[in-house]
Amino acid sequence: MSPLVELLSEVIGVGAPLLIAAAYLKRAHTLAAEGRPVPHWRQLSFAIGIVVIALAVGGPIEGYATKLVLAHMVQHLLLADLASLLLVLGLTGPLLRPILALPVGRYLRFLAHPVVAITVFTANLFLWHVPALYQAVTTSVPLHELEHLSFIATGCLLWMPLFGPMPTPSWFGKGAHVVYAAGIWLPAMVLANVLMWAGSGFYPHYAASAEELGIAPVADQSTAGAILMAWCTVLALSLFAWAFLRWAREDSERQDLLDLADAQGFELSSERAERAVAAGRGAVLRERIETAHKR
């Protein structure tokens, strides 16, 4: 790309995240004035996510992402996995309410469904690794920015069922979380192995630029696959650990509520206690049990 095109790409890459951050801060300020403040840790998470996006698309990584497959892979992982996760962790129901109230909100709810979200994310991942598209982004700024946007958007959809504030189907419980984590890991591992063990390069443009930098094209591509494999392995193990720890914590909290209800003579079914804990309302139910006893 020409220096002018590269500059334009960096301006768009940095400017868009700043606009998103400004909209987030405005909504957070409105909620705080209404007495419904967004927790500081969520605001910090969202801010770090914006910084990660800016670094990925406007920093040194962007320059190498059009020359080396391994740098392009790092950029994808930062956008689709890390930045999007941090953004989702920064969201709350009240923050999203104005968007969900719009007609587009209906489609967002559909896209955030676990089956739809993981399908769209996986399809997007493989689509952009098709050689024709993978190389086309090196000469088209609009296409390159569309690629970035699609990774951030589908990444947010991917994390929404696990960590977002939008409701999920009743069947999407603890066991489904583990299956979902495996569904994230498996397709990425397939792609990683294809890149690692291919005997020839898939992307001629990157082969030429890698040789200019003194790197063997197959080594560049294999390294990209190794980076993806290592990242996905760490990510999957972290998700499995989180799911099992959450499972144990929720079971313990549910049993504590049942024991308290039994001791206080409060009628409470196991199903109700489980629903309250899963929704993060265990403390509210505990207070209700204790208040009923005082009466």
JORA-V105997 format. One record per residue. N is the residue number from 0. RES is the residue in one small letter. OMEGA is omega in whole degrees, 0 to 359 (999 if undefined). Layout:
BEGIN
n: {N	N}
res: {RES	RES}
omega: {OMEGA	OMEGA}
END
This chain:
BEGIN
n: {0	1	2	3	4	5	6	7	8	9	10	11	12	13	14	15	16	17	18	19	20	21	22	23	24	25	26	27	28	29	30	31	32	33	34	35	36	37	38	39	40	41	42	43	44	45	46	47	48	49	50	51	52	53	54	55	56	57	58	59	60	61	62	63	64	65	66	67	68	69	70	71	72	73	74	75	76	77	78	79	80	81	82	83	84	85	86	87	88	89	90	91	92	93	94	95	96	97	98	99	100	101	102	103	104	105	106	107	108	109	110	111	112	113	114	115	116	117	118	119	120	121	122	123	124	125	126	127	128	129	130	131	132	133	134	135	136	137	138	139	140	141	142	143	144	145	146	147	148	149	150	151	152	153	154	155	156	157	158	159	160	161	162	163	164	165	166	167	168	169	170	171	172	173	174	175	176	177	178	179	180	181	182	183	184	185	186	187	188	189	190	191	192	193	194	195	196	197	198	199	200	201	202	203	204	205	206	207	208	209	210	211	212	213	214	215	216	217	218	219	220	221	222	223	224	225	226	227	228	229	230	231	232	233	234	235	236	237	238	239	240	241	242	243	244	245	246	247	248	249	250	251	252	253	254	255	256	257	258	259	260	261	262	263	264	265	266	267	268	269	270	271	272	273	274	275	276	277	278	279	280	281	282	283	284	285	286	287	288	289	290	291	292	293	294}
res: {m	s	p	l	v	e	l	l	s	e	v	i	g	v	g	a	p	l	l	i	a	a	a	y	l	k	r	a	h	t	l	a	a	e	g	r	p	v	p	h	w	r	q	l	s	f	a	i	g	i	v	v	i	a	l	a	v	g	g	p	i	e	g	y	a	t	k	l	v	l	a	h	m	v	q	h	l	l	l	a	d	l	a	s	l	l	l	v	l	g	l	t	g	p	l	l	r	p	i	l	a	l	p	v	g	r	y	l	r	f	l	a	h	p	v	v	a	i	t	v	f	t	a	n	l	f	l	w	h	v	p	a	l	y	q	a	v	t	t	s	v	p	l	h	e	l	e	h	l	s	f	i	a	t	g	c	l	l	w	m	p	l	f	g	p	m	p	t	p	s	w	f	g	k	g	a	h	v	v	y	a	a	g	i	w	l	p	a	m	v	l	a	n	v	l	m	w	a	g	s	g	f	y	p	h	y	a	a	s	a	e	e	l	g	i	a	p	v	a	d	q	s	t	a	g	a	i	l	m	a	w	c	t	v	l	a	l	s	l	f	a	w	a	f	l	r	w	a	r	e	d	s	e	r	q	d	l	l	d	l	a	d	a	q	g	f	e	l	s	s	e	r	a	e	r	a	v	a	a	g	r	g	a	v	l	r	e	r	i	e	t	a	h	k	r}
omega: {178	178	180	179	178	179	179	179	180	180	179	183	180	184	182	177	179	177	178	180	180	179	179	182	179	180	179	178	178	180	179	179	179	181	178	186	175	180	183	182	177	178	179	179	180	181	179	177	178	179	179	178	181	179	183	185	181	181	181	181	182	180	181	183	177	182	183	178	182	178	177	178	178	179	179	183	178	183	188	184	188	183	181	177	179	178	181	178	180	184	172	178	179	178	184	189	180	179	182	179	178	177	180	181	179	180	178	178	178	182	181	175	185	182	180	184	183	177	180	180	182	179	179	180	182	181	184	175	170	186	182	180	183	181	182	182	181	181	181	179	179	180	179	179	176	177	179	181	181	179	179	183	181	176	177	177	181	184	185	181	182	190	184	183	183	182	178	179	182	182	184	181	187	180	179	178	180	178	180	178	177	178	174	187	189	180	180	178	176	179	180	180	177	180	184	191	176	182	180	181	179	190	183	180	180	178	180	182	177	178	177	179	178	180	178	183	180	178	177	181	180	178	177	178	180	178	179	180	181	180	183	178	178	181	181	179	179	180	178	180	179	182	182	178	177	178	182	181	181	178	179	180	179	181	177	179	179	179	180	180	179	180	183	181	182	182	182	178	178	181	180	179	181	179	181	180	181	180	181	182	178	180	179	179	178	180	180	178	182	178	180	181	181	180	999}
END
